């Protein structure tokens, strides 16, 4: 359902059909908003430097040859602490995702072609994050208390999740799953409750992949990480 909120978005995608599709999703949901379309880095750069966008959506690979990694230049042109950068790319490997997060300071990552539901959901979350980031400039906001002393969960911060003072690079879906598990630490969280954290692909196989990615991401920062265990045929447990 469309709403009357007004935002300003930038979409940077070198394939016109895909660019148009992303813009259509945004304007259908926020008809009063303005969407700037760009097809390469050179055309996008002046606007990125002069316009305060609410969310920037960009591919990583923008054209052939020397332009193929221009998406990385997009991140350098943004203050990603204030303007969320949502990456939309055909690269599907979860390890590559985390590498891109680290290199770009990205808000999140969607695999092409994203569904309308997934894109709008992530953009809504990014808008809320941006509002929180702007509030942090005037207020001393603190993360919510967490049941695990080694973990900090702060969805209003770009860091999102830190483990033993190191950032853990997770998608927003994966962060929501961690929040759910930690909120019910030392008890089984069943599949149905965890499905509520997943926008699309609400099935055990997809959930299993998310949990696998979460474990891998934590182990990149702490090889001894073992907080999450599976409960046969029922769900998962976060142990404290």
N, C-alpha and C positions, 0 to 999 in steps of 0.2 A: 504494500500500500504506500502510495506517494505521501510525502509530508511537506510542510511549508518551511522547513528550516533552510537557511541559505548558507552555502559554503562555497569555497573556491578550490577546485581540483586541477591538477596537471596530469595528463596522460602522455607518456612517452613510449611509443611503440612504432617500430619501423614498418610493420606490415599494416597497410591501411585498413583492411577488413577487420583485423583484430583490434586495432585502435578504435575504429568506429563502434565495435561491439562493447568495449569497455566504457566508452563515453555514453553509449545508449543505456547501459545498466545504471550509470550514475545519474543521468538526467531523468530517467524514468522514476527513480526513487526520490531524488531531490530536484524537482522540476524548476524550482526557483534559484538553483545554484548555477555557477558558471564553471564550465570545463574548458581548459585550454588544451588543445591537441598539438602534439609535436611528434615529428617522425625521426628526428635525430638530435644528437647532443648539441650541435652548434646552434640550432634554432631554439632549443629549449633554454640554453644557458642564460641569455639576457633576462628572461622572465623569472628564472629560478633565483637570480641575484637581486631582482627588484620587486618581486611579488611575494607576499606572505601567504603561501598556500596552506590550506587545512590538511590536505593529504596529497602526496605525489605518488603516482603509480607508474612504474617503469620496468621495462624489460632490461636484462643485463646485456644481451647480445643485440646491438643496434647497428645492423648493416654489415657489409663484408670487409675483409682485410683489416686495415688499421682501425676501422670503426667498430670492429666486432665486440670490443669490451668497453664501449663508451658508457655503458650503464654504470661502471665504476666511477666515471668522472661525474656522473649525476650526483652521487652521494657526497663527493668532495665539494660540490657547489651548494649543498644544503647544510643547515644546522639541524642535524637529525635529532638533536635533543628537543627541538621545538616543532619540527615538521616531520611527521612520520613518513617514511619511505617504504611503500609496499612493493615488493618485487614480484613480478609475474613473468615466469620463464618456463621454457620447455625442459630445463634440466630437472630431472626427477629424483636424483640420488640424495638421500638424507645427509650424507657426509658433506656433499657439495653445498647443501643448504646452509649448514653451520659455517662452512668456510665463507660463504657469501655474507651471512650475518656479520661475521667478524670483520670482513674486509669493508663492508658498506655501512655497518651500524644500522642495518635495516630494521624496520618495525616487524615485518613478517614476510612470508614467502608463499606464493600460490603457484601451483603447477598449471601450465597452459593445457587446455583452455579452462579457465575457472568458470564455475557455474555462477549464475546471477546471485544465487543465495549465498555462496561462499564469498564472493567479492563484496557484496553489500554488508555482510556480517563483519568482515575484516575491516572495512572502511568505517563502519560504525564504532568498532572498538578503537580504531586509530584516532577517530575524532575525540572520543572520550579521553584517550591517553593525552592528546594534545591539550585539551582543556585542563587536565591534571598537571601537565608540564608547565603551563602558563600560571596556574595557581601556585605552583612551587616557587615562582619568582617573588611572590608577595607573602607567602605563608610558610612557616616551618612545618611542613607536613611530614609525618613519620609513618613508616610501614606498619601494617597491622601486626599484632603479636602472632608468633608462630609457635606451634607445639614442638617443633624440632629446633634445638638451640644452634645447630650448624647451618640452618636454612633461613634466608630472608626472601619473602615474597612481597613484591611491591609493584602492582600492576600500573600504578600511576607514574612509575619511573621507567626510563628506557632500559635500565638493567633488568627489570622483570624478576629474575631469579638469581640469587647469589648463594654459593655453597662454600662455606669456610672462606668467605671474603673474595671468592672468585666468581665472575659471572658465568652462568650456565646458559649456553645458547640454545634456546628452545623456541618452537613456534608458539603462538598464542593458544592454540588448541592444547598443546602439550603442557603449557603453564597452567591452564585451567584443570587439566587432569591431576597435576601435582597438587594444586590447591585442594581439590576434592579429596585426594588420598591423605594429605597431611591433616586436613580438618577432622578426619576420622582415624587418626593415627592409632595403630595397634589393633584395629578392627577391620574386618573384611568389608570392602566397598564393592557391592555387586555390580555386575555388568550393566544392568539397566540404569543404575545411578551414574555410572561413568559415561554411558552413551549420551547423557544430557550435556556433557562437555564437548561433544563432537558434533560439528555442524552437519557434515555429510558423511556417508559411509558408516552408519551406525550398526556395525556388526562386529563380531568377535575378532575376525581376521584383521580388520582395520584397527581396532583397539589394540590388538597384540602388537601391531607394527608401531603404533604410537608409544606404547610402553617400552618396546625395544629401543626406539629412538631416545626416549628419556633416559634410560639406563646408560646408553652409549654416551650421551651428552654429559651426564654427571661423571662418568668414568674418565672422560677426557680431562676433567679437572681434578679428579680424585680416583686413582685406580682401585682403591679399597671400597668404593661405594657399594653398599649392599642393602640399602633401606627397603627396596621394593621386592616383594615376593608374590608369587601367584598362589591363589587358593583354588585348588582343583575344582573345575566345573562351576565356579561361583563368582570369582572376581580377583581383586588384588589387595595387598596390605602394604601400608607404609609403616615400618617399624622404627620406633624411637627408643 
